């Protein structure tokens, strides 16, 4: 029997949110790329919540866009409601969230892939990786076809050996009843890759015609919509929006759940995988928070061309009859008709400490990994990992250095660093609290932080880059003007301050000092700022934030400077830490397991204490002193000068 054999630069396995970004990045960099999917109809599928963004996740989407990714552009085309979350708080935690038309989102992303040069879409199940001497050489499909490549990205999502459960019902399928991928796991294990079993879940979808919305609180989108993509014209996203609705569970709901816990596969032992702590099922909420007499339920439309509504906050794996009874205790859902039952889904994923910071497997060079397969949760987390894995696969093929974002540069850097340096025994979810430098890593300045990197990669156009340079200069110039423009205590100024509840001036001050007052702002001062230039809203926003939070920003930049010093103290990836005396046994084991690239990265490894870091620092210093006297000997012998590395 003959089988086909084809050759590509990059193979991408999976066409969910991670796979799409990986494939697009590689193809746009001119590499011949093939992306495999179980079903072409499931490209960029949203099997769970019908939205993009949210707290911290909105940051990820904007960062992805600034680097040259696609998710922000597609949601701008297909959203049906948009809202900026946390507006009552500081700008560091403002997060954009958009309800998606799920079918249109998938269709738009698929169309983008289909119209991208150098990109081939193939419906087939990849069943084997081809590895020779620890280097990836290609993949094989279940049909026996061979696809040789120079690099590959695994983005299998929740499909590997997937099974869906509710009550006593077990379906051996992927999400939404789609075919599972049952054959790749064994090949990965055979090549030394450690596999975890994780679990996630989803609520029921219900028919909107069976809902009494008069018993719910209507949730509107923002009057003025902010786009996700920096390339989207804000005027294009101002449109009529669809409402969402808010209701609550009650004690009757909770009683039904408690009485049937023994029938839930989560509590009966039928579910083997570990679920996400920060996205619990309704059963978990009732058990873990017994003092709460109600939980929020957001009723969200799945699109403009369907009656299906998503019951956010009530994911479950309870039996079908219990689901019917439980949902019908919720105000507005008394007569609800279920279109799709809630279910839990188990799937194979990897222990992500097997990856370098570039998302390349340490054990199989040329093989990269992204998305939920890395043990994370969420569309946004998946997309940014897929993008970075795709970029670094491309960098490897092109003979360029990998692109690694650190924790001070991006939420993406925090996410990946956490995955590759910390033991994650449950699906990882991004949160603003995980980012130490979140005042600097705001969603509003993602372009200023990252677009230059996207340009260097080759995924940001010259036009976008030129606009970035202009914006940066415009911000700095306006801040200088405000800092140097004095304003006196004239009658007009005093009246303005009185009207706005601000303390009158006793002496002159600068416009910048007035901007810093809590009750005032940059836009408000237009009335007394005679020489103000006409600036775009995004420039004005940066001027306001940089002046108003100047002290906090400078303090955080000092913290970043200290962090960079630790990151620049490089460590040799091949060094044997058992040679370092005074390290605790656990620290030695963890350091040899993770092989950190810097002192900073070593300090974030669970099980490595500050005392262990101090020992490493002393060891580094000793090598530097030795190097001063032995430099000529080392150079003559050709030996490595410093097995622990050195400061860059």
C-alpha positions in Angstrom: 0.0 0.0 0.0 1.4 3.4 -1.0 1.1 6.5 1.1 1.7 10.1 0.1 4.7 12.0 1.4 4.9 15.8 1.3 7.4 18.5 2.5 6.7 21.7 4.4 8.7 24.1 6.5 6.3 24.0 9.4 3.5 21.6 10.4 0.8 22.9 12.8 -1.3 20.3 14.5 -4.7 21.7 15.4 -6.7 24.7 14.1 -8.2 26.2 17.3 -7.2 29.6 18.6 -3.6 28.5 19.2 -3.2 26.6 15.9 -4.7 29.5 13.8 -2.2 32.0 15.3 0.7 29.7 14.9 -0.1 28.8 11.3 -0.7 32.5 10.3 2.5 33.6 11.9 4.6 31.0 10.1 2.9 31.5 6.7 3.1 35.3 6.9 6.8 35.0 7.5 7.1 33.2 4.1 7.3 29.6 5.3 5.4 26.9 3.6 3.0 25.8 6.4 0.3 23.2 6.7 -2.3 23.2 9.5 -4.1 20.0 10.4 -7.6 19.9 11.9 -10.0 17.1 12.9 -12.7 19.1 11.1 -12.3 22.1 8.8 -15.7 23.2 10.1 -14.2 23.6 13.6 -11.5 26.1 12.7 -11.4 28.7 15.5 -14.3 27.0 17.2 -15.6 28.5 20.5 -16.8 25.4 22.2 -17.3 27.2 25.5 -18.0 30.8 26.3 -19.1 33.1 23.4 -16.7 35.9 24.2 -13.2 37.2 23.7 -11.3 39.2 26.3 -12.2 39.9 29.9 -10.1 40.6 33.0 -6.4 40.2 32.1 -7.5 38.3 28.9 -8.2 41.6 27.2 -4.6 42.5 27.8 -3.5 39.3 26.1 -5.5 40.0 23.0 -4.2 43.5 22.7 -0.6 42.3 23.1 -1.2 39.7 20.5 -2.5 42.3 18.1 0.5 44.6 18.8 2.8 41.7 17.9 1.0 40.9 14.6 -1.6 38.3 15.6 -5.1 38.0 14.3 -7.6 37.4 17.1 -8.2 41.1 17.8 -8.9 41.9 14.2 -11.4 39.0 13.9 -13.4 39.8 17.1 -13.6 43.5 15.9 -15.4 42.2 12.8 -17.7 39.7 14.6 -18.6 41.1 18.0 -22.2 41.6 19.0 -21.6 43.4 22.3 -18.5 45.1 23.8 -17.7 46.4 27.3 -14.7 47.8 29.0 -14.5 46.1 32.4 -13.3 47.5 35.7 -13.7 51.2 34.6 -14.3 52.2 38.3 -10.7 51.1 39.0 -7.3 52.2 37.8 -6.2 51.8 34.1 -3.9 48.9 35.0 -6.9 46.6 35.4 -9.2 48.0 32.6 -10.0 45.0 30.4 -11.9 44.9 27.1 -14.4 42.1 26.7 -16.6 41.4 23.6 -19.4 39.0 23.1 -18.8 37.1 19.8 -21.1 35.8 17.1 -19.5 32.4 17.4 -20.4 31.2 13.9 -19.2 34.4 12.3 -16.0 34.4 14.3 -15.1 30.9 13.2 -16.1 31.7 9.6 -14.0 35.0 9.5 -10.9 33.3 10.9 -11.3 30.4 8.5 -11.6 32.8 5.6 -8.4 34.6 6.8 -6.5 31.3 6.8 -7.9 30.3 3.4 -6.7 33.6 1.9 -3.2 33.5 3.4 -0.3 32.7 1.0 2.0 29.8 1.9 -0.7 28.2 4.1 -2.4 24.8 3.4 -5.4 23.6 5.4 -5.7 19.8 5.8 -8.5 17.8 7.4 -6.8 14.8 8.9 -5.7 13.3 12.3 -2.0 13.5 13.1 -1.2 10.2 14.9 2.6 10.2 15.1 5.6 12.5 15.4 8.7 11.4 13.5 11.8 12.0 15.7 15.4 11.1 14.8 18.2 11.6 17.4 16.0 13.9 19.5 15.1 16.1 16.5 11.7 16.4 14.9 11.6 15.4 11.2 7.9 15.3 10.5 4.5 13.8 11.3 2.3 11.0 10.2 -1.5 11.0 9.9 -3.8 8.2 10.8 -4.2 7.4 7.1 -0.5 6.7 6.8 0.5 9.9 5.0 3.9 11.4 5.9 4.5 15.2 6.2 8.2 16.0 6.5 9.0 19.4 8.1 11.7 21.5 9.7 9.6 22.4 12.7 6.1 21.6 14.1 3.7 23.2 16.6 1.3 21.1 18.6 -1.9 22.9 19.3 -4.3 20.0 20.0 -6.5 21.9 22.5 -8.9 19.6 24.3 -9.1 16.9 21.6 -6.4 14.4 22.7 -8.2 11.3 24.0 -11.1 13.5 24.9 -14.2 12.3 26.5 -17.3 14.3 27.5 -19.3 13.4 30.7 -22.5 14.3 32.4 -24.1 12.1 35.0 -23.6 8.4 33.9 -23.3 9.4 30.2 -19.8 9.3 28.7 -19.2 10.2 25.1 -15.7 9.6 23.7 -15.7 12.8 21.6 -14.1 16.2 21.6 -16.1 19.3 22.4 -19.5 19.8 20.7 -19.6 16.1 19.8 -16.7 16.5 17.4 -14.3 13.6 16.8 -11.6 13.1 19.4 -7.9 12.6 18.4 -7.0 9.3 19.9 -3.7 8.3 18.5 -1.1 11.0 19.0 -0.7 10.6 22.8 1.1 7.2 22.6 3.7 8.6 20.1 4.4 11.6 22.3 4.9 9.3 25.3 7.2 7.1 23.3 9.4 10.1 22.7 9.7 10.9 26.4 6.9 13.5 26.7 5.1 13.5 30.0 1.3 13.7 29.7 -1.2 15.1 32.2 -5.0 14.6 32.3 -6.9 17.8 32.7 -10.6 18.7 32.7 -12.8 21.7 31.9 -16.5 22.1 31.6 -19.2 24.1 29.9 -22.8 25.0 30.8 -26.0 24.2 28.9 -27.1 26.1 25.9 -30.8 27.0 26.0 -33.5 28.3 23.6 -34.0 32.0 24.0 -37.7 31.6 23.2 -38.2 29.7 26.4 -36.7 32.4 28.6 -38.6 35.1 30.5 -36.2 38.0 30.3 -38.5 40.3 32.3 -37.3 38.5 35.4 -33.6 39.3 34.6 -31.4 42.4 34.7 -30.5 43.6 31.2 -26.8 44.1 30.6 -25.9 46.7 27.9 -22.7 47.2 26.0 -20.7 50.4 26.1 -22.1 53.4 24.3 -18.6 54.1 22.8 -16.9 50.9 21.7 -13.1 50.6 21.9 -11.7 48.1 19.3 -9.3 45.3 20.2 -7.0 45.8 17.3 -4.8 48.9 17.0 -5.3 48.7 13.2 -9.1 48.9 13.5 -10.7 52.3 12.8 -12.8 53.0 15.9 -15.5 54.4 13.7 -16.0 50.9 12.2 -17.0 49.3 15.5 -19.7 51.7 16.6 -22.8 49.7 15.9 -26.0 48.5 17.5 -25.3 45.9 20.1 -27.2 42.9 21.5 -28.0 42.7 25.2 -26.9 40.1 27.7 -28.9 39.3 30.9 -28.1 38.7 34.5 -30.0 36.4 36.9 -29.1 34.4 40.0 -29.3 30.9 41.4 -31.1 30.5 44.8 -31.4 28.1 47.7 -33.7 25.8 45.8 -31.1 25.5 43.0 -28.5 24.7 45.6 -30.7 22.1 47.3 -31.2 20.2 44.1 -27.4 20.2 43.5 -26.6 19.0 47.0 -29.1 16.2 46.8 -27.6 14.9 43.6 -23.9 15.3 44.2 -23.4 11.5 44.3 -24.6 11.4 40.6 -22.0 13.9 39.5 -19.0 12.3 37.8 -16.9 15.0 39.6 -17.8 13.6 43.0 -18.4 9.9 42.0 -14.8 9.5 40.9 -15.7 9.0 37.2 -13.7 12.1 36.2 -10.0 11.5 36.4 -8.7 14.9 35.2 -8.0 18.0 37.3 -10.2 21.0 36.7 -9.6 24.7 36.7 -9.8 26.2 40.2 -10.7 29.6 38.9 -13.5 28.4 36.6 -15.5 26.1 38.9 -18.7 24.2 38.0 -21.9 25.2 39.8 -21.5 22.0 41.9 -18.1 23.1 43.0 -19.4 26.6 43.9 -22.2 25.2 46.0 -19.9 22.8 47.8 -17.0 25.2 48.4 -19.1 28.3 49.2 -21.9 26.9 51.4 -22.5 30.3 53.0 -23.4 32.0 49.6 -27.2 31.8 49.0 -26.9 32.8 45.3 -24.5 32.8 42.4 -24.6 35.0 39.3 -25.8 33.6 36.0 -25.0 35.6 32.8 -27.3 34.7 30.0 -25.4 35.4 26.8 -26.4 35.2 23.1 -24.3 32.8 21.0 -24.9 34.8 17.8 -27.3 36.8 15.6 -28.4 33.8 13.5 -29.2 31.4 16.4 -31.6 31.3 19.4 -29.0 29.5 21.6 -28.1 31.3 24.8 -25.1 30.5 27.0 -25.6 30.2 30.7 -22.3 31.6 32.0 -21.6 30.7 35.6 -23.6 27.4 35.6 -21.2 24.9 34.0 -22.0 21.4 35.2 -21.5 17.6 34.7 -24.7 16.6 36.6 -27.1 14.2 34.9 -29.6 15.4 32.3 -32.7 15.2 34.6 -30.9 17.1 37.3 -29.8 19.8 34.9 -33.4 20.3 33.8 -34.6 20.6 37.4 -31.7 22.8 38.4 -31.9 25.3 35.6 -35.6 25.7 36.0 -35.3 27.0 39.6 -33.5 30.1 38.3 -35.6 33.3 37.8 -36.5 33.7 34.1 -35.6 30.0 33.3 -38.7 28.4 34.9 -39.8 27.0 31.5 -36.4 26.8 29.8 -35.7 24.3 27.0 -32.2 23.0 26.8 -30.6 22.8 23.3 -27.3 21.3 24.4 -26.6 19.7 27.8 -23.9 20.9 30.1 -20.9 18.6 30.2 -17.4 18.2 31.5 -14.6 17.3 29.1 -11.4 15.4 29.9 -8.3 15.5 27.7 -4.6 14.8 27.5 -2.1 17.7 27.8 1.5 18.1 28.7 3.5 19.0 31.8 4.6 22.4 30.5 7.9 22.4 32.5 9.1 20.2 29.6 9.2 23.4 27.4 11.9 26.1 27.0 10.8 29.7 27.3 10.5 29.6 23.5 7.9 26.9 23.9 10.1 24.3 22.3 10.3 20.8 23.8 13.6 20.2 25.6 13.5 16.5 24.7 12.5 17.0 21.0 14.2 19.9 19.3 12.1 21.5 16.5 8.9 20.5 18.2 6.9 23.4 19.8 3.7 23.5 21.7 1.0 26.1 22.4 -2.5 26.5 23.8 -4.6 24.3 26.1 -2.3 21.4 25.3 0.3 23.3 27.5 -2.0 23.0 30.5 -3.7 26.4 30.3 -7.3 27.4 29.9 -9.1 30.0 27.8 -9.1 31.1 24.1 -6.9 34.1 24.8 -4.2 32.2 26.7 -4.3 29.6 23.8 -4.0 32.2 21.1 -1.0 34.0 22.5 0.9 30.8 23.2 0.1 29.5 19.7 1.4 32.7 18.2 4.7 32.6 20.2 5.2 28.9 19.4 4.6 29.6 15.7 6.9 32.6 15.7 9.7 30.6 17.4 9.2 27.7 15.1 9.6 30.1 12.3 12.7 31.7 13.9 14.3 28.2 14.2 13.6 27.4 10.5 14.9 30.8 9.5 18.0 30.5 11.6 17.1 33.5 13.8 17.2 33.8 17.6 13.9 32.9 19.4 11.6 35.7 20.6 11.1 35.5 24.3 9.1 38.1 26.2 9.9 38.5 29.8 7.6 39.3 32.8 8.3 43.0 32.6 7.4 43.3 28.9 4.0 41.6 28.6 1.3 39.5 30.2 2.3 37.0 27.5 5.7 36.9 29.2 4.1 36.3 32.6 1.9 33.5 31.2 4.7 31.6 29.5 7.2 32.1 32.3 4.7 30.7 34.8 4.0 27.7 32.6 7.6 26.8 32.1 9.0 27.5 35.6 6.1 26.5 37.9 4.5 23.1 38.5 0.9 23.5 37.3 -1.4 20.7 38.5 -4.5 22.4 37.1 -5.4 24.4 34.0 -3.6 27.7 34.2 -5.7 30.9 33.9 -4.2 34.4 33.4 -5.1 37.0 36.0 -4.0 40.5 36.5 -2.7 39.6 40.0 -0.1 37.3 38.4 1.6 40.3 36.8 4.0 42.0 39.1 4.4 45.0 36.8 0.8 45.4 35.8 0.9 49.2 36.1 3.3 49.2 33.2 1.6 46.3 31.3 -1.7 48.0 30.6 -3.9 47.0 27.7 -3.9 50.6 26.5 -0.1 50.7 25.9 0.3 47.3 24.4 1.3 48.8 21.0 3.9 51.1 22.6 5.4 48.1 24.5 5.3 45.4 21.8 4.7 46.6 18.3 8.4 47.3 17.7 9.1 43.6 18.5 6.3 42.6 16.1 8.0 44.8 13.4 11.3 43.1 14.1 9.7 39.6 13.8 8.3 40.7 10.4 4.6 40.7 11.2 4.0 44.4 11.6 3.9 46.5 8.5 6.1 49.5 7.8 3.0 51.7 7.9 2.0 50.4 11.3 5.5 50.9 12.6 5.8 54.5 11.3 2.5 55.3 13.0 3.8 53.9 16.2 6.9 56.1 16.0 4.8 59.1 15.4 2.5 58.2 18.3 5.4 57.8 20.7 6.9 61.1 19.8 3.5 62.9 20.0 3.0 61.6 23.5 6.4 62.6 24.7 6.1 66.0 23.1 2.8 66.8 24.6 4.0 65.6 28.1 6.9 68.0 27.8 4.6 70.8 26.8 2.3 70.3 29.8 5.2 70.0 32.2 6.7 73.3 31.0 3.5 75.3 30.5 2.8 77.5 33.5 -0.7 78.7 34.2 -1.5 81.6 36.6 -4.3 82.0 39.1 -6.5 84.0 36.7 -10.2 84.5 37.2 -11.0 82.1 34.4 -8.8 79.4 35.9 -10.2 79.9 39.4 -13.8 79.6 38.1 -12.9 76.5 36.2 -11.4 74.9 39.3 -14.4 75.9 41.4 -16.9 74.4 38.9 -14.9 71.1 39.0 -14.6 70.9 42.7 -10.8 71.5 42.7 -8.8 73.6 45.2 -8.2 77.2 43.9 -4.6 78.2 43.1 -2.7 80.4 45.4 0.3 80.7 43.0 0.9 79.6 39.4 1.4 76.0 38.5 1.9 73.8 35.5 -0.8 72.2 33.4 0.8 68.8 34.3 0.3 69.5 38.0 -3.4 70.2 37.3 -3.7 66.9 35.3 -2.4 65.1 38.4 -5.2 66.3 40.6 -7.6 63.4 41.2 -10.7 65.4 40.2 -9.2 66.8 37.0 -7.9 65.2 33.8 -6.2 66.0 30.5 -9.4 66.3 28.5 -11.1 68.5 31.1 -8.3 71.1 30.9 -9.0 71.9 27.3 -11.1 74.9 28.4 -8.1 76.6 30.0 -5.3 75.2 27.8 -5.1 77.8 25.0 -2.4 76.2 22.9 -3.5 72.5 23.0 -2.8 70.6 19.8 -5.4 68.4 18.2 -4.4 64.9 19.1 -6.0 61.5 18.5 -7.8 59.9 21.5 -5.2 57.2 21.9 -2.4 59.8 22.2 -4.5 61.9 24.7 -5.2 58.7 26.8 -1.4 58.0 27.1 -0.7 61.6 28.0 -3.3 61.5 30.8 -2.1 58.1 32.2 1.6 58.9 32.1 1.2 62.2 33.9 -1.4 61.2 36.4 0.4 58.0 37.5 3.9 59.3 36.9 5.1 58.6 40.5 3.8 55.0 40.5 5.1 54.3 37.0 8.6 55.6 37.9 8.6 53.4 41.0 7.6 50.3 39.0 10.3 51.0 36.4 12.8 50.9 39.2 11.5 47.5 40.2 11.8 46.4 36.6 15.4 47.6 36.6 16.2 45.3 39.6 14.3 42.4 38.0 16.4 42.9 34.8 19.6 42.6 36.7 18.6 39.2 37.9 17.4 38.2 34.4 20.7 39.3 33.0 22.6 37.0 35.3 22.6 34.1 32.8 22.8 30.4 33.7 24.1 27.6 31.5 21.2 25.3 30.4 23.6 22.3 30.7 25.0 23.0 34.1 24.8 20.3 36.8 23.7 22.0 40.0 24.8 19.1 42.2 28.3 20.7 41.8 27.1 23.7 43.8 27.7 23.1 47.5 25.3 24.4 50.1 22.3 24.2 47.8 19.4 22.3 49.5 18.6 18.9 48.0 15.2 20.0 46.8 16.7 23.1 45.1 19.3 21.0 43.4 16.7 18.6 42.1 14.4 21.4 40.9 17.2 23.4 39.2 18.4 20.3 37.4 14.8 19.5 36.3 13.9 23.0 35.1 17.4 24.2 33.9 16.6 27.9 34.3 18.3 30.4 31.9 18.8 33.1 34.5 19.0 33.8 38.2 15.7 35.6 37.8 14.0 32.5 36.3 15.6 30.3 39.0 14.1 32.5 41.7 10.6 31.8 40.5 10.9 28.0 40.6 8.8 26.4 43.3 11.1 24.8 45.8 14.0 27.2 45.2 14.3 29.5 48.2 15.8 33.0 48.5 18.7 31.3 50.4 19.3 29.0 47.4 19.4 32.0 45.2 22.0 33.7 47.5 24.1 30.5 47.2 23.9 30.7 43.4 24.8 34.4 43.4 27.9 33.6 45.5 28.8 30.8 43.2 28.5 33.1 40.2 30.8 35.7 41.9 33.4 33.1 42.7 33.5 32.1 39.0 34.0 35.7 37.9 37.0 36.1 40.2 38.4 32.8 38.9 37.8 33.9 35.4 39.9 37.0 35.9 42.9 34.9 36.7 42.2 31.9 34.5 40.9 33.6 31.4 44.0 33.0 29.3 44.1 29.3 30.4 40.5 28.8 29.5 40.8 30.5 26.1 43.9 28.4 25.3 42.2 25.1 26.3 38.9 26.0 24.6 37.0 25.2 27.8 33.8 27.1 28.7 34.8 30.1 30.7 31.9 30.0 33.1 29.6 27.0 33.4 27.0 29.2 35.1 27.0 31.9 32.5 27.6 35.6 33.1 25.9 39.0 33.0 25.1 40.3 29.5 
